[in-house]
Amino acid sequence: MDSTAARAAPEHRWRGIANLRRAVLMLFVFGQTAVASYYLLWVLPYHGGTALELGMLVLFAILYAWIAVGFWTAVFGFVIRLTGGDRHSMLKRHTEAELLKTPLAKTAVLLPIYHEPVHWTLSGLKAVYRDIERTGQIEHFEFYILSDSRDPDVWLEEQTAWSKLAKELGGEGRIFYRRRPVNLNYKSGNVADFLRRWGRRSTYMVVLDADSLMSGSTIVRMVRLMQLEPAVGILQTNPSIINGQSLFARIQQFANRFYSTLFATGLAAIQMGDAAFWGHNAILRIEPFMKHCGLRKLPGFGIFGGPIMSHDFVEAAYMGRAGYEVWLEPGLGGSYEESPPTLADELARDSRWAKGNLQHLWIMLREPGLRFAHRMAFLNGIMAYVASPLWLGFLILTTIEAANMTLSPIEYFPEGHQGLFPLWPEWRPEWALGLALSTLALLFFPKFLAIIDAVIHRLTKDFGGLFRLFCSVLLEIVISVLLAPVRMWAHSRYVLSALLNVSLQWAGQNRTEETSWKEALITQLPGMLLGAGWSAFAWSLDTMFFFWSLPVALPLILAAPTAVYLSRNSLGQALKNRRLLLIPEENKTMTLLEDAIRFRSREQTDSTLTPLEQAVLRLDHNRLHQALAWDHRRGSRKAELESCVARCLAEGPDVLSRSEMSQIARDRESLRVMHEGAWRAPPDSFWGRAIGRLRL
């Protein structure tokens, strides 16, 4: 199906409604920002009469408008839910009976992985498989584990676990494993490799992350919606965060689950068929995706050159440019992911995302034919990180202004001011208070609006009851206030590093470890020193300015203990036991989630040998890996492989580099020779001792 066919599909008149909603949103945002900026002009002593104050005004207007977008999006979501939902959404256009009558098409479920915990990750896929099986529609689905792992101990374990999983589920010929020998273009390159090889086997693909879970009924429902809507290229769900154990993860989980109801509803109503793709927990129409969504390397300089790191927004924009619609449907439900367990893990992830999002600036400004809504989605993603250095810049300019007023004589004729009459500096504390309250309202009122929404729709019981829900919201606000300056400082560094094109390492996400005091002090020390220094300088200038600085300086000073205590699983579980920070999924039985927990908690009974040692010694493992390996003994590589095998047999795998060990594990003949040679090894050799452990 090409773009012409997409445009010829039934039109639901949504575009005019979307334009009207966006116009109303912009009117509210820019109108409110203009009023707030006018107030700031009268709060400043010279009313914008200096270059410094003009700089403060510009930064304030940009930042105020950005947070106003979030505020009005939540208000839109509240109003739409109050009126019974968006009647123009995809779900509202089709009855349940119509959906049930719709036949399914072949769909591929993709699980791209990179150095993830193998048992934990594939147990999640097993839970998804079983849930689709319960719908009675499993024959329409194929599953692909797409590995980019480079460590042989990891990918050998992946191959063994895949084989075991396929046999256990009776999924031979339905569950496939593929590891790319060359890791190009990150996750998007992994998916592209799948499409080149197997893309034409299926009509749709459902893309998961390593921590994704999706219910079978939701996946089947998405396929049917795509069947009924031939103009839709991507259908994105709104994943809920689950399984939080640490205090940090439970805070993130509660905030996502409780507040996103309003924000996602409002966002979906504003974007409509011009929504974004978030890279996972979504279904995509394969043919137009293959035809229109290939990612070329950026032709620019620095970070604006080379492969695109954050691919999802770009693919949605390309799908829209080709004439297809992209929808976010919050009403689907049954879509889940997990949160980083610690602040350090979240910031490590953000360091990668910051660079990827900043790359979108090149695409937003230079890529032809993109829809305006998708360009705005790029801008919003960029602002998610650029807002931090802008806030930092605003604080710096404010500090300079305070220092000038305290340490320098009053300028009655500041730069740019001409005339016979002096410009008298004025302070309007009542206006400053009103402006501060307005900004706080933008940040925190949507959180209390979510409580009102929960009361109206009788959802408070799912979150522990009204009183506990209110306490949970207050606790989340306190933690978010503590974390905001820490994130501001970290994101400012990440943006600077990205602009300087500092190289980044991509790795699997930590899912269990707590933050140590040593780690917290090392990573947070620069911010702690900055906060302490700024607070001391504010005290030396003016007592009132010191108190004004505390909401930013104090969280920076306390960053290390904040990071440590938020990482504690014991604190998270203590609050859970008191029914605080609860989410509905913890109050009701869900087979998918119970399966995932049960499968992941099962102890693995393998020996103490590493996956690499098992691949050499265990006959069943060795034969499996031989079957998946290739013959690489050609030309000069034959002598190189024979040398590596001889060294490994004589001294063990530790004498080889990871690359050399990977070459052995990828070569069929080397695996055979290693197995036979290891079993002939003397008892006091490395392999002899390994055989002893295997027998035990």
Salt bridges, closest charged atoms under 4 A:
ASP86 OD2 - ARG21 NH1 2.95
GLU96 OE1 - ARG221 NH1 3.00
GLU98 OE1 - HIS94 ND1 3.37
GLU116 OE1 - ARG511 NH2 2.87
ASP131 OD1 - ARG134 NH2 2.82
GLU133 OE1 - ARG130 NH1 2.79
GLU139 OE2 - HIS140 NE2 3.38
GLU142 OE2 - LYS106 NZ 3.72
GLU142 OE2 - ARG201 NH2 2.43
ASP148 OD2 - ARG180 NH2 2.73
GLU168 OE2 - LYS126 NZ 2.30
GLU168 OE2 - ARG602 NH1 3.88
ASP193 OD2 - ARG178 NE 3.25
ASP193 OD2 - ARG197 NE 3.36
ASP209 OD1 - LYS187 NZ 2.65
ASP209 OD2 - HIS280 NE2 3.94
ASP211 OD2 - ARG511 NH1 3.91
GLU229 OE1 - HIS12 NE2 3.51
GLU229 OE2 - ARG93 NH2 3.19
GLU229 OE2 - HIS94 NE2 2.64
ASP274 OD2 - ARG15 NH1 3.14
ASP274 OD2 - ARG22 NH2 3.15
ASP274 OD1 - ARG371 NH1 2.65
GLU315 OE1 - HIS311 ND1 2.95
GLU337 OE1 - HIS280 NE2 3.51
GLU338 OE2 - ARG600 NH1 3.20
GLU346 OE1 - ARG487 NE 2.92
ASP350 OD1 - ARG349 NE 3.83
ASP350 OD2 - HIS491 NE2 2.94
GLU367 OE2 - ARG296 NH2 3.37
GLU367 OE2 - ARG321 NH1 2.95
GLU426 OE1 - HIS47 NE2 2.65
ASP453 OD1 - ARG81 NE 2.93
ASP453 OD1 - HIS457 ND1 3.17
GLU476 OE1 - LYS447 NZ 3.09
GLU514 OE1 - ARG568 NH1 3.35
GLU585 OE1 - ARG257 NE 3.06
GLU586 OE2 - ARG250 NH1 2.72
ASP595 OD2 - ARG134 NH2 2.85
ASP595 OD1 - ARG598 NH2 2.87
ASP606 OD1 - ARG618 NH1 4.00
GLU613 OE1 - ARG693 NH2 3.12
ASP620 OD2 - ARG618 NH2 2.98
GLU642 OE2 - ARG633 NH1 3.71
GLU660 OE2 - ARG647 NH1 3.51
ASP667 OD2 - ARG633 NE 3.10
GLU669 OE2 - ARG672 NH2 2.32
GLU676 OE2 - ARG672 NH1 3.00
